[in-house]
Amino acid sequence: MISKKNTTKLEAGTDITYDELIEYFNSLNYNNNEKAVVDPGSFAVRGSIIDFWSYSEEHP
């Protein structure tokens, strides 16, 4: 994970755990929606899958 000012870039093979990623989204005040990602700044955890919608993107 590379953090530069207000941007974080996640890349395949990055050494971040499942729990660390969830904790990171919580630290950024992302909303944890239980079933689906519905708006920017939200994420959903479904089993081992974490879906998220970045504030900077038009689509999740």
Secondary structure, DSSP 4 states (H G I P E B T S, - for coil): -EEETTEEE--TT----HHHHHHHHHHTT-EE-SS---STTEEEEETTEEEEE-TT-S--
